[in-house]
Amino acid sequence: MRRSPLAIAALASVIGAVAAEAQTPLKIGYINSQEVLANTTEAAAAQQQFDAEMQGYQTEIQQLETELTGLQESLQRQQLTLSPDARAAREQQLQARVAAYQQRTQQLTQIAEQRRAELIQPVMDRINTIIETVRAEGQYHLILDLAAGSIIAADPTLDLTQQVIARLGTAAGAAPGQP
C-alpha cells in the first residue's frame, strides 16, 4: 500500500508525541459509575420524579392493553356468529387498534427516554465535574469506568469511586454545578 508523504509525516508526529509522553509514568484510575449513581441523592430524587411522571403513561398503556384484550376476546367469542364480512371488518378494526397501540407505546417510550435524560443530565454534569477535579488533583492521565465494562482487571488501589462519592456528599451543600 502506498502512503502519501503527509500521512507518513502525521504518523511520525504521533509516534514522536507518544514516545515523549512515555518518559513520564502513566497514571490511571477507575470508578464504578453505577455505584456512584447508587450513592447519589440527586440521582435517587431524579429517579423518583421520573417514576412519578411516568405513572400516567403506564396507566394509559395498561388501559390500551385492556381495551385490546377486550376487543380480541369479543371477536373470538362472536367469531362463529359473525358473517365473513363482519368478521373481516372486526379483524381489521382490531389490527388498526393494535397499530395505534404500538405507535403510542413507541411515542411514550421516546418521551420517557428524553425525560430521563433531562432529569439525569444535571446529576451527570456534576459527577463529571467532580471526576475531572479528582483527575486533575490526582494527576491521573486516564480514568476508566468499571460499570462500562472497559476494565478486564485492575489494581483496587486505583479505584476512585469512593473519592467521587465522598465529594458528592460534601458538595451536596454547595451550590449546584460546583464540586
N, C-alpha and C positions, 0 to 999 in steps of 0.2 A: 504494500500500500504506500502510495506516495504522499508525503507530508509537505505542507506549504511551509516556507521559512517563518511565517508569522505564527503558525501553530507550534513549531519547534521552539521558537523564542518564548512563547507563552508557557509552554510546558517546562522549559528550563527555568523560567522565573518562578513558577510554582514550586519546583523541586528545590530551588535555592532558598525560598522562604521557609519551606518545611525543614530543610536541613539546619537553617539558622535557629528556628524555633526549637528544634530537638536538643539544642545545647542547654536549655532550661528544662528541669523536670516537669512533666505534665501532671497537673493535679486535677483529679476527677472525683466528683461526689455524686450521690444519687439521693432521690427522695421517693416516697411512695405516695403519689397524688391521691389515691383512694383513701389512705389513712389520714392525709392532711384534710381532705374534704369531710371525712367522718368526724374529725375533731374540730370542725369549724362551725361555730354557732350561726354564722351568716348563711352557710350552705344549708343548714337544717331549717332555718327560717325561710329561705328561698324555696326549699322543697315543700314546706307546709303551705306556703302561699300558692305554689303551683298546684298542689293536690286540691286545695280549696277551689281554685279557679277551674280545675278540670272536672270537678264533681258534676257540674251542669252538663258538660259534654258527655260524660259517662252515662248520665241519666237519659239523655237524648238517644244515644246509641242503643241502650237497653230497650227503650220504647220502640225504636225502629225494628230491633230484632224480634220483639214480642209481636209486633204487627206482621212481620214477615212470616213468623211461625204460625200465627193465626190464619193468615191467607193460605199458606201451604196446607195446613190441616183441613181447612174448609174445602179446598179444592180436592183433596184426597177423599174426604167424606162424600162429596157430591159428584165425584167423577163418574160414577155409573149412571146417575140420573140426568146428567147434562148431555145435551146434543153435542155432536162433534164440533160444531161451530162455536157453541157457548164454551165448551171446554178449551178450545184453542184460544178464545178471547181471554178467558181467565188465566191461562198459562202465560199469555203474552203480557197481561196485566201484572202477574207475579214477577215475570222477568224484568219488566220495567221498574218495578219496586226494588228488586234486588240490585239492579244497576244504580238506581238512585241512592240506595243504602251504601253501596260500595263507594260511590262518588263522595257522599257526605262523610263517610268514615275516613277516606283519604284526605279530604279537606280538613277535618278536625285533627287528624294526625299531624298535618303540616302546621296547623295553628299551634298545636301543643308543642311541637319541636321548636318552633320560633319563640314561643313564650318561655320555654325552659331556658333557651339560650339567653334571652333578655334578662331573666331573673338571675342566672348564674354568672353572667359576664362581669358584673361589678366585683363579685367574690373572686373570680379568676384573675381579674386585673390586680386586685390587692395581693393575692397569693404570688402572682408573677413578680410584682414589685418587691416583695419580701425575699423571694428566691434570688432575684438579681442582687439585692443588698447582701444576702448571705454569700453569694458567689463572689462579689467584689471584695467584701471584708475578708473572706477566707482565701482569697486569691486563687479560686478554682478556675481552671480553664474550661471545664465542662461539668454540667450537672445533668444526670440522666434520670428518667422516670421509671422506677421499678414496675409500677402498675401498667405501663405501656408495653411491658414485655421486651424492652430493649436491653435487658441485662440477663445474661446467662448465669454468671457467677460474679460475686463482688465481695470485697472486704467489708464487713459490717461497720468498721470504724469510719467508712466513707459515707455512711447513711446520714443525711442531713434532715430527715423527716422531722425528728423531734425539735430541732432548732427552728424549723419553719412553724411548727405547731406552737412552740413556746412564744415566738414572736407574734403569731396571730393572737394569742391570748393576751400578751402585754400590749399589743397595739389595738386591742378591742376598744379601749378607752380613748384612743387617738382619733382624730378626725378621719373619716373615710378617705381612702386613697393614700394615706400616709403610712409607711411601715412602722 
